[in-house]
Amino acid sequence: MNPTNPAPAAAYDDLLARVMPRAREQRRWSPADGPLPSLFVSHGAPFTLDDPQWVGDLFDWAQSMPKPRAIVVVSAHWESAPVAITGAVAGTPLYYDFGGFHPRYKTLPYATPDATDLARRLVGLLGRTPVHEFTDRGLDHGAFIPLMAMYPAADVPVVQLSMPSLDPGALLDLGARLRPLRDEGILVVGSGFMTHSFAVFRHPELAAENAAFDEWAVDALARGDADALTDYRNRAPGVAVAHPSADHFVPLLLTVGAADNPAGAVSAIDRMVMGNSIRSVQMT
């Protein structure tokens, strides 16, 4: 591999070679561990798999917790009302919902185990209205990109839920409905991006707007201020740059809703990449 022009997903390949035994042997959750946290992950695009620090931080973060019995994830890249679930049987193909990248990214597998038990649990938990299963839709990149680094052995069942809307309050309510799953060793993950600006690529000076938004979000989380986070459009500085659309921010509200104490949020990842904050947090 040429170090000045590394192969696509080279950092991910290196991670697999380095950590796979640890990934397989990670201690599994037991009731004595108590509830798992809820997580907000800044997931990035496929180039996340080219960043050694990013994939390493995601793996280390997962290793700091017991391996969950299952994972339910809500990604910025799927809005469908009413709330729906992905296919849950083993072998459901990934949904490669991106373009413009090297073809290899659309060949990388992440074949998670059968998750039909989790799907049934979700249908029961959310079943005030019918919950449709899109049997042919697998995890999208907002789900599988971070999970490939966090759980590279692909040995945890995963189901993705759709966002019922982009309304922050709707995601907060959905998170609250998912909260009991944490007591069962099921990891609840909102996957978005703490700031999601393409304008900063053309105008690097706009990184200051993203930094201001990130600082505001950290402060609101430290106060457990769900009202401020829900009303971020009117209260946050730099919002027009940081989030021209809501899709990558509102999964944070899912994480807040699923937490017992969002004011206890801890930043597992805290840095800027290409002018955007990739802050990722966990809450108890």
C-alpha positions as CSV (number, residue, x, y, z in Angstrom):
1,M,0.0,0.0,0.0
2,N,1.3,3.4,-0.9
3,P,1.2,5.5,2.3
4,T,0.5,8.7,0.3
5,N,-2.4,7.1,-1.5
6,P,-3.8,4.3,0.8
7,A,-6.2,1.7,-0.4
8,P,-9.9,2.4,0.2
9,A,-10.8,1.3,3.8
10,A,-7.2,0.6,4.6
11,A,-7.6,1.8,8.2
12,Y,-10.5,-0.6,8.6
13,D,-8.5,-3.5,7.2
14,D,-5.7,-2.7,9.7
15,L,-8.3,-2.5,12.5
16,L,-9.6,-6.0,11.6
17,A,-6.1,-7.4,11.6
18,R,-5.3,-5.9,14.9
19,V,-8.4,-6.3,17.1
20,M,-10.4,-9.3,15.9
21,P,-9.6,-11.6,18.7
22,R,-10.5,-8.9,21.3
23,A,-13.7,-8.2,19.4
24,R,-14.8,-11.8,19.5
25,E,-13.8,-12.3,23.2
26,Q,-15.4,-9.1,24.5
27,R,-17.4,-9.8,27.7
28,R,-21.1,-10.0,27.0
29,W,-23.6,-8.0,29.0
30,S,-25.3,-9.6,32.0
31,P,-28.1,-8.2,34.2
32,A,-25.6,-7.6,36.9
33,D,-24.1,-4.8,34.7
34,G,-27.3,-2.8,34.9
35,P,-28.7,-0.7,32.0
36,L,-26.5,-0.1,29.0
37,P,-26.0,3.6,28.1
38,S,-27.7,5.3,25.1
39,L,-25.3,6.5,22.5
40,F,-25.1,9.3,19.9
41,V,-22.5,8.5,17.2
42,S,-21.2,10.9,14.5
43,H,-21.0,8.3,11.8
44,G,-19.3,9.9,8.9
45,A,-19.3,8.7,5.3
46,P,-17.4,5.7,4.0
47,F,-14.2,7.7,4.4
48,T,-14.5,7.1,8.2
49,L,-13.0,3.7,7.4
50,D,-9.9,5.4,6.0
51,D,-9.2,7.3,9.3
52,P,-7.1,5.1,11.8
53,Q,-7.9,7.4,14.7
54,W,-11.7,7.4,14.1
55,V,-12.1,3.6,13.7
56,G,-9.7,3.1,16.7
57,D,-11.7,5.4,18.9
58,L,-15.0,3.8,17.9
59,F,-13.6,0.3,18.7
60,D,-12.2,1.4,22.0
61,W,-15.5,3.0,22.9
62,A,-17.3,-0.2,22.3
63,Q,-14.7,-2.1,24.3
64,S,-15.3,0.2,27.3
65,M,-18.8,-1.4,27.7
66,P,-20.0,-5.0,27.9
67,K,-20.9,-6.4,24.5
68,P,-24.7,-5.8,24.1
69,R,-27.2,-8.6,23.5
70,A,-28.5,-6.6,20.5
71,I,-28.5,-3.1,19.1
72,V,-31.3,-0.8,17.9
73,V,-30.1,2.1,15.8
74,V,-31.8,5.2,14.3
75,S,-29.8,6.7,11.5
76,A,-30.0,10.2,9.8
77,H,-30.5,8.5,6.5
78,W,-33.9,6.9,6.9
79,E,-37.1,8.8,7.5
80,S,-40.3,6.9,7.1
81,A,-43.7,7.4,8.9
82,P,-45.0,5.6,10.8
83,V,-41.9,4.2,12.3
84,A,-40.6,1.1,10.5
85,I,-37.9,-1.5,10.9
86,T,-35.3,-3.0,8.6
87,G,-35.1,-6.6,7.6
88,A,-34.1,-8.7,10.6
89,V,-33.1,-12.1,9.3
90,A,-29.4,-13.1,9.0
91,G,-28.1,-12.2,5.6
92,T,-30.3,-9.2,4.9
93,P,-28.1,-7.2,2.5
94,L,-26.7,-3.8,3.5
95,Y,-28.2,-0.7,2.0
96,Y,-25.3,1.1,0.3
97,D,-27.0,4.5,0.2
98,F,-24.0,6.5,-1.1
99,G,-22.3,7.3,-4.3
100,G,-19.1,9.0,-5.6
101,F,-16.8,6.8,-3.6
102,H,-14.4,4.0,-4.6
103,P,-16.4,0.8,-5.6
104,R,-14.8,-1.2,-2.8
105,Y,-16.9,0.6,-0.2
106,K,-20.0,-1.1,-1.7
107,T,-18.4,-4.6,-1.4
108,L,-17.5,-4.4,2.3
109,P,-19.7,-6.9,4.2
110,Y,-21.3,-6.5,7.6
111,A,-23.3,-9.7,8.0
112,T,-24.9,-9.4,11.5
113,P,-26.8,-12.4,13.1
114,D,-30.5,-13.0,13.0
115,A,-32.3,-10.2,14.9
116,T,-35.9,-11.5,14.6
117,D,-36.2,-11.6,18.4
118,L,-35.2,-7.9,18.6
119,A,-37.6,-7.1,15.8
120,R,-40.5,-8.8,17.7
121,R,-39.6,-6.9,20.9
122,L,-39.6,-3.6,19.0
123,V,-43.0,-4.3,17.4
124,G,-44.4,-5.1,20.8
125,L,-42.8,-1.9,22.3
126,L,-43.9,0.4,19.5
127,G,-47.1,-1.4,18.5
128,R,-49.7,1.3,19.2
129,T,-49.6,1.6,15.4
130,P,-48.6,-1.1,12.9
131,V,-44.8,-1.3,12.5
132,H,-43.9,-2.3,9.0
133,E,-40.8,-4.4,8.3
134,F,-38.9,-3.5,5.1
135,T,-37.6,-7.1,4.7
136,D,-35.3,-6.3,1.8
137,R,-33.8,-3.1,3.4
138,G,-30.7,-3.7,5.4
139,L,-28.7,-1.3,7.5
140,D,-27.8,2.0,5.8
141,H,-24.3,3.6,6.1
142,G,-25.4,5.6,9.1
143,A,-25.8,2.3,10.9
144,F,-23.2,0.0,9.5
145,I,-20.2,2.3,9.1
146,P,-19.8,3.0,12.8
147,L,-20.8,-0.5,13.8
148,M,-18.2,-2.0,11.5
149,A,-15.6,-0.3,13.7
150,M,-17.3,-0.7,17.1
151,Y,-18.2,-4.4,16.7
152,P,-16.0,-5.7,13.8
153,A,-16.8,-9.3,14.6
154,A,-20.4,-8.6,13.4
155,D,-21.7,-10.9,16.1
156,V,-24.4,-8.6,17.6
157,P,-27.9,-8.6,16.2
158,V,-28.9,-5.2,14.8
159,V,-32.2,-3.7,13.8
160,Q,-32.6,-0.2,12.4
161,L,-35.6,1.9,13.1
162,S,-36.7,4.7,10.8
163,M,-37.2,8.3,12.0
164,P,-40.9,8.9,12.0
165,S,-40.2,12.5,11.1
166,L,-37.5,15.1,11.5
167,D,-39.3,16.8,14.4
168,P,-36.9,16.8,17.4
169,G,-39.8,16.2,19.7
170,A,-40.8,13.1,17.8
171,L,-37.3,11.7,18.2
172,L,-37.2,12.6,21.9
173,D,-40.5,10.6,22.4
174,L,-39.2,7.7,20.3
175,G,-36.1,7.5,22.5
176,A,-38.3,7.5,25.7
177,R,-40.2,4.5,24.3
178,L,-37.0,2.7,23.7
179,R,-35.6,3.4,27.1
180,P,-36.7,0.0,28.7
181,L,-34.5,-1.8,26.2
182,R,-31.4,-0.6,28.0
183,D,-32.3,-2.7,31.0
184,E,-32.4,-5.7,28.8
185,G,-28.8,-5.3,27.5
186,I,-29.9,-3.7,24.3
187,L,-27.8,-0.8,23.1
188,V,-29.8,2.2,21.8
189,V,-27.9,4.3,19.2
190,G,-28.8,7.5,17.5
191,S,-26.5,8.0,14.5
192,G,-26.0,11.4,13.0
193,F,-23.3,14.1,13.0
194,M,-22.8,16.8,15.7
195,T,-22.3,19.2,12.8
196,H,-23.0,18.4,9.2
197,S,-21.8,21.2,6.9
198,F,-20.8,20.8,3.3
199,A,-20.3,24.5,3.0
200,V,-17.3,24.4,5.2
201,F,-15.5,22.3,2.5
202,R,-15.6,25.3,0.2
203,H,-15.3,28.0,2.9
204,P,-13.0,26.7,5.7
205,E,-13.5,29.8,7.8
206,L,-17.0,28.5,8.5
207,A,-15.5,25.9,10.8
208,A,-15.8,28.6,13.5
209,E,-19.6,28.4,13.1
210,N,-19.5,24.6,13.6
211,A,-17.3,25.0,16.7
212,A,-19.8,27.5,18.2
213,F,-22.7,25.1,17.6
214,D,-20.7,22.2,19.1
215,E,-19.9,24.2,22.2
216,W,-23.5,25.2,22.6
217,A,-24.6,21.5,22.3
218,V,-22.1,20.4,24.9
219,D,-23.4,23.0,27.3
220,A,-27.0,22.1,26.7
221,L,-26.2,18.4,27.3
222,A,-24.3,19.2,30.5
223,R,-27.4,20.9,31.8
224,G,-29.6,18.1,30.6
225,D,-31.6,20.8,28.8
226,A,-33.8,18.7,26.4
227,D,-36.0,21.8,25.8
228,A,-33.0,23.8,24.4
229,L,-31.9,20.8,22.3
230,T,-35.4,20.4,20.9
231,D,-35.5,24.1,20.1
232,Y,-32.0,24.2,18.6
233,R,-33.1,26.0,15.5
234,N,-33.9,29.1,17.6
235,R,-31.3,28.8,20.3
236,A,-28.1,27.5,18.8
237,P,-25.4,29.7,17.3
238,G,-24.1,28.7,13.9
239,V,-27.1,26.5,13.2
240,A,-27.5,27.6,9.6
241,V,-24.0,26.4,8.8
242,A,-23.9,23.4,11.2
243,H,-27.2,21.9,10.3
244,P,-28.8,23.3,7.1
245,S,-31.2,20.4,7.4
246,A,-32.3,18.5,10.6
247,D,-31.6,14.9,9.6
248,H,-28.1,14.6,11.2
249,F,-29.0,16.4,14.4
250,V,-32.3,15.0,15.5
251,P,-30.9,11.5,16.2
252,L,-29.2,13.2,19.2
253,L,-32.7,13.7,20.6
254,L,-33.4,10.0,20.4
255,T,-30.3,9.4,22.5
256,V,-31.5,12.0,25.0
257,G,-34.9,10.5,25.2
258,A,-33.6,7.0,25.8
259,A,-31.4,8.3,28.7
260,D,-32.3,8.4,32.4
261,N,-29.9,11.3,33.0
262,P,-28.9,13.1,29.8
263,A,-27.0,15.6,32.0
264,G,-24.5,12.9,32.6
265,A,-23.5,12.9,28.9
266,V,-19.8,12.0,28.4
267,S,-18.0,12.7,25.1
268,A,-16.4,9.5,23.9
269,I,-15.0,11.2,20.8
270,D,-14.3,14.9,20.6
271,R,-12.5,16.4,17.6
272,M,-13.0,18.2,14.3
273,V,-12.6,16.4,11.0
274,M,-12.8,18.4,7.7
275,G,-14.2,21.4,9.6
276,N,-17.0,19.4,11.3
277,S,-17.4,18.1,14.8
278,I,-17.5,14.4,15.1
279,R,-18.4,14.5,18.8
280,S,-20.0,11.3,19.9
281,V,-21.5,10.9,23.4
282,Q,-22.9,8.4,25.8
283,M,-25.6,8.9,28.3
284,T,-26.9,6.9,31.3
